[in-house]
């Protein structure tokens, strides 16, 4: 494959550095691989050139690394969009009757109306007046939602990643050393329960990444982390083996309806039915509004596309009538 000059305008670096082609002073970056995420320390440094001509001549040497960095960038874009999509789903179609959000001694307490806690059949906007802290809001939106996210985001994940990665798997891990725990009150203490996430392998190499769309419930900010780093810093161990990821938007609900303990009460059945309709409404948008090349383009292009996507998704979700 021949050299293709990046379409986006080169950025001017704040401090000149050496040209990767000739060693002269340079101040413009390769826009194809700039801002790629780091897998190992220092392995994603930006590459600079003194001129377009020098960049073109250096392309045969640089192209393999550039393409690998672009794959990382696409994977990060996917992870960020998945998280934003799930947060949008929860923000617009929230189902907890919260009355307060308070952080005390390392635990974020989500207080809910005890009389309405069993009724999850209503859908309404998240009560923004309860907190101005973004981390606390995201923790409330993702609390005990990892299984839901794995199912709901299945079709969107596969659409986005089909040209990016060679393998997508799902696993449960035991979390350790989280910045805080999130506890629904009244509600069962979910501390110690396994946490579900994705493990993605990029082609042509041994890179394995974790995509954690609901790590906000533990105070985790990064949505994509190298696999070994995640296991070292955030998880104590794998609680289940890695398995193939083929979930549909209602996969977990299809299993729940077969469990007598989750359907013995009429309200439980109503809750599940409403949840199913809400997820199918989300899936309708994904089926019609996500194109194959969504992750392509410059960083500015992707920022704009993501903003429009989330805006339109929220508009679509507000049309849901549960």
N, C-alpha and C positions, 0 to 999 in steps of 0.2 A: 504494500500500500504506500502511495507517495505521500509527500508532505502536504499537509493542509494547514494553512495559516489560520489561527483562531479568528473568529468573526468579531469577537468583542474587542474593544479598544484596550491597548496595553495600559496598565496602571503605572504611574510614576512612583518609584520607591522613595521613601523619605531619606534614605542614605544610599548612595551609589555603592555597588559591589562589583565583583568580577564577572565578566561575560563567560558563560559556560562554553562558548565556542572558541573564543580566541584569548581570553584572559584579560582583555582590556576593561577599563572602567565601564560599567553598565548600570542602567537605571530602569529598564523595562522588564516586566515579568512575562513568563510564558503563561498566558491566560488560560490555557487548557488544563494545567495542573495546579494552579495557584490555590491556596487555601484548602488543600486536601487534608483530611484528618490524619493524625499521627498514629501509626500502629506500633512502631518501636521508636524509642527516643531519637529525634533528629532525622527520621527517614522521610519526612514530608516537607523539607525545606524548599522554599520557592526557588525557581531557576530564572536567572537573569540573562539578558542579551543586550549587546550594544547597538544592534541594528536588525532589521527584518532579514537582511541578506545573510547575516551571521546565524540567525535563528534557523533559516531555511537550510543552510549548509550543515548545521548541527543536528537536524531532524533525524537522520538515520541512527545517530547515537542515542538521542533522547527519546525517541518515539515509544519504546517499550515501557520505560519508566512513566512517561507522560500518560499513556493509556491505562497503566495500572493505577495511577493517582486519580484519573478521571473515573475509574470504576469505584474507587473509594468515595469520591465526591457524590456520585450517583447514589451509592448506598446510604450515605449520610442524609442526602436530600430525601430519600425514601423514608428513613427512620423519622426524620423531623416531621414529614408530612403525615405519617401514620399517627404520631403522637398528637399533632394538631387536629387531625380528623376525629380521633377518639375524644379528645377534650371538647371539641365542638359538639359532638353527639351528646355527651354528658351535660354540657353547659346548657344546651337548649332543651333537652328532654330529661331533666333531672327527676329523681324519684324518691328522694329522702326529704322528710319534713323537718329540716334542721331549724334549730332555734338559737344556736350559738356555736362558735368555734374558738377554742381556747388552748394555748400551749402552756403546759405546766410540767416541769421536771422531766423534760424529754418525751412527753406524750402530747400529741395533738388530739384534744377531745372534741368530737363532733356530737354535740348534744341534739337529740331529736325529740319530737313530740311523742311521748310514750303511748298516747291513745291512738296515734296514727301510724306507729312504727311497723305494724303488720301489713298495712295497706300500701303496696308499691304499684298500684294500678294507675295512679295519676302521673301525668308528665307535665312539667312546668319548668320555667327558666331557673337556673341556679340563683339563690338569693344573694346577690353581690353585696348587699348591705351588711352581711355578717362578717366580712373581712376585707381589708384592703391589701393583704399580704398575698402576692401571687403564688408563692410556694405553698401556703396554707390552702388556698383555693384549689390548686391542682391536686394537693393531697386529698382534699375532700371529694374531688371529682373522680379520683382513681382508687379510692379506698375499697379494697376487696373486689377489684374489677379486673384482675389479670386474666381470669378465665373468659370473662365476657369479651375483653379486648382481643384475645387470641381468636375467638370465633368471629366476632363482628368484622375484624380487619382482614380476615383470611382472603377474600376475593380481591380486595384492594392491594394487599401485599403481593399476591401472585401477579397481578397486572403490572405493578411497578417494577418488580424484580425479575421478570422473565428474561430480560436481556442483560441483566447485571450480574447475577450470581449463579453458581453451579449447583448449590444445595441449600435448602432452607429446612431447619429442623426446630422442634419445640422441646423444651425441657422444663422441669421444676427444679428450683434451687432453694436451699435454706439461706436466708439472709442474715448477715451479721453486721454489727457496728453501724447501723443506720443512724443518720443525723437525728431522727425522731421516729416514734411509732405513732400510728394513727388509730384511734379507738372510737368506735361508735357507741354512744351512751343514750339510752340503754341499748345493749347489744352484746353479742358474744365476743370474747377476747380472741382476736384472730392472730395474736402474736405467736410466732413459731410455726404458722402454717406455711407450706411451700409456696413459692412465688413462681409464676409461669412466665417464660420469656422465649424469644426466638434466638437461634444460633444460625448465623449465615456464613457460608464459606464462599470466598471469591474464587473465580477460575484462575488457572495458571499460577498456583502458589498454595501456600499453607495458611493463608490469612483466614482466621475465624473471628467473627465479630458477634457481639450480643446486641440485639435490639430490644430495649426494655421500655415499652410504651407506657407502663403504669408504675414505674419506679418512683414517681413523685410521691406516692403514699408513704415512702420511707425517707423523703427529703432528698432523693437522688435527682440531680439536675441533668446529667448526661443521658441522652436517649440511646447513644451508640458507643460501645466500649469494646476494646479488644477482649476476646474471650478469656485469655489467661489472666489479664488484668482484672476483669470482673470477678473471676473466681477468687483471686487473691485478695482484693480490696473490699468486695461487697458481699460475696457469698462464701459460706463455710464449706459447702459441698453440693454436688449434684444430688438431688433427692430422687430423681428418676433418670433413666437412660435417655439419650437423645433419640427422638423418633421423628418420622416424616410429618410434614406440616400440610395437611389437606383440609383444614377446617372450613366449613361453611358458616354463614352468619348465625345460624341457629343450632350448630352442632351440639353445644352443651345443653341447650334447652330440650333438644330431642332426647337426650339422655335423662334429663331431670324428670320429664313427664312419665318415665318408666319407673321412677323411684317412688314408692308409696309414701315414704317419709316426707317427700317434697310436694305431694299433691293431695294429702288426705283432707285438707281443709279447703272449702270453696274459695276462700280469698287467695290461697296459694295458686289455685288454678287460674283465677282471674289475673293475678300478677304475671304469671308465665305467659298467658295469652297476650297481655298488653305488651310485654317485653318482646315477644315474637313479632308483633305488628310494627313496633318501633324499629326493630332491626331490619325488617324487610323494607321499610320505608327508606332507611339509610342505604341499603343495598341497591335500591332502584336508582338512586343518584349515581352511585359508583358504576353501575352497569352502563349508564348513558353518558357520563361526563368525564371519564378518564380515558385518554388516548395513549397509544403505545409509546410515543416518544416524549411523554410528559417530563421526564427527568433530564432531557437534553437542554442545551442552551447555556448562556452565561449565568453567573451568579445573580446579576440583576434581573435577568429574564426569569430565573427560577423564583426569585423573591416575589416578583409580580404575579407569576402564575399561581404560586401558593396562596397569596393573599386573595386573589380572585376565587380560587377553588374553595377556600374556607368560607369566604363571604357567601358564595352561591350555595354551599352545603348548608349553612345556617338558615338561609332563606328557605331552602327545601325542607329542612327539618321542622321549621316553624309551621309548615302546612300539615304536619301530622295531627290527626285527630284520634286520640286514644279512646 
